[in-house]
Amino acid sequence: MLQSLSPLATDYQRHQSALADGIAVQVMQAWDALLDIYALKSTLPVYSAAVAALVQRYGSASAGVAADYYSAARAAAGVRGTQTVLLAEPAGVDQVEANVSWATRALWTAEPVPGPAQVLVKGAAERLVLDAGRDTVIGAVHADRHAAGWARVTKPGCCYFCAMLASRGAVYRSQRSAQFHAHDHDRCMAEPVFGPYEMTADARQWQALWQSSTKGTSGSDAIRAFRAAYETARTG
């Protein structure tokens, strides 16, 4: 259980996770209703278009929830005045269809894939939906002179990559660090910071693990060392 995460941030994370759960159900229902693996040439474009429409609808909802959260977090931090939060655009049709094509490529090629097509489609759809919320918060931080930056907040059981980024705290502000680097099935969120940042208990542990496991290393070697240490600690 994450400690020191505010009730406001916890509620926001819950809402975004509900949207991810919702899109996962919807894309699978569309799969059963629209896709015929024995007639991919005619049915895959129909399915891809349906997924794109779903991602745009859920993505718009994710952006709206994020805008409300940002305004509420700003007020809770005691920041005076108002800040107009621009909603990030949801993923475009071409982007969604490219992801669906990638996720379903094993249905017509012998190319090795990292999992079943349905799982890959769900993971990509979740990422694209939640990216609209993440981009909304990050965009608001960059536009707000009162914002100190943003931090990555994870879900319990996150992967080593998300743990590594969360361990850095609220360092994300510059254009160079503006990307969230989400992966499929990633439920992490961007938390705006308006003053001194209190890391979660988990993030503090990961920060200490990074410092102890990467001594004498750098770059990709440091990442591999942290991954090994993190996965060892998680499996106990």
Protein Blocks (a to p, Z undefined) as FASTA:
>chain_A
ZZhiafklmmmmmmmmmmmmmmmmmmmmmmmmmmcfklmmlmmmmmmmmmmmmmmmmmmm
mmmmmmmmmmmmmmmnopgcjddddddddddfklmmmmmmmmmmmmmpcbdcfbdfklmm
mmmmmmmmmmmmmmmmmmmmmmpmkbgbdcddddehiafklmmmmmnopmbfbfmlmpgo
iaehiabdcdddfbdcdddfklmmmmmmmmmmmgoiahjllmmmmmmmmmmmmnZZ
